[in-house]
């Protein structure tokens, strides 16, 4: 099968594809709004620590597992550990669930791109006799289920065509052009954001410890565990970890590639772009709010409103140049969304593409990609028409629950996000760390990374993190995510998370498989 499988044409192409997988809505949308929700600098600090001590370690592990086995996630985990082969199914379920709402958000971005292009071409404010505001636009968009689903379908068609082109001919080619273009457009938006009056207040919110409270943006600091859960979920979502994508891309890598250097490059580039996205978005949102007399504690710095209401208002208040900057911004968001979506679709379809190759049926990539796209689109339909809960078909409404409801049933987007980013991804990462650190051996990955020769410093650092740091941190992240989605007594979720960790650890260490 190895000779027939797809591969990247160059290490640069792989890096652009892997960075593209990491750089998505998680960076441009998720990172700024979760930073806004979690108090600014505290979130940034926790995120950076997690990226070094957990994200980098899981990234190296996934790339090594992929290259070692030359298989898709399901088969790769089965080849390494019969006991933990079901982690591969988690690594397929997570990207599928993510794509059900990711495609809808991609459709939203397409709509906003079209809006700014139309405003640039036809001056819609003159046609409608009033300025187009972000809030009015967002409400009108959510109230139009047909329009939401149409643009979701259009987004999926774009992604499907790219994935059908293959690893080097489709995914790699798109990212070689898309990633440099995204970086260039991001710089343009940052320059405009930082030249707005009062933009410095947004920078202080991001980079000055405690300024979120001192500046009046939030009333009280979020607790550390909540920040840890939010930052951990964001890290996995942003870096495309525990979603099968990085493992799948690793299976297309040549033996000569340096996995540690590549992992460092991907994590560093993703983190830099996430921070750049924060600089592009948060100062502009803060400046726009202050300049228009909105109290700082009422400025929308979190949730979908940050991207689709607050930012659209920023562009609307820029005068004639606003639609141009709006078009550039939403185009870069679209490129980021596509680059991540195609990696998730590749991770889902790779298992069945490999099965057909093994069975001698040839490369059925196009047929399998079409089938995967149809399944995702069908599941995304309910998320699209739900309108973030505004159309009263969300899970709580269907269950007849009224009043205050937990986040995970407030709308279909949060429902899908709960079971993917909230449960499947941190649980899958925790199990992978236990599998490698205790059931098998860190040497399994270290030998693949260094072809039998690896630096003593990295070997010690990797062993410490994969055995102790990653499993414990992921248990905290899992607890934090469940607190955020389900609510209720915090101690209950801590207890359940650490009970799961203890149970899986006991299961792992007892009956440990011997390395072959």
TALIN-V500103 format. One record per helix or strand of 2 or more residues. SS is the DSSP state (hx for helix, st for strand). FROM is the first residue (numbers start at 1). TO is the last residue. If there is no record, write none. Layout:
SS,FROM,TO  SS,FROM,TO
This chain:
hx,11,22  hx,25,37  hx,41,69  hx,73,80  hx,87,122  hx,124,128  hx,134,142  hx,145,164  hx,167,194  hx,199,207  hx,211,214  hx,224,239  hx,245,250  hx,259,291  hx,296,298  hx,304,316  hx,319,358  hx,365,386  hx,395,398  hx,407,409  hx,412,439  hx,442,450  hx,456,486  hx,490,509
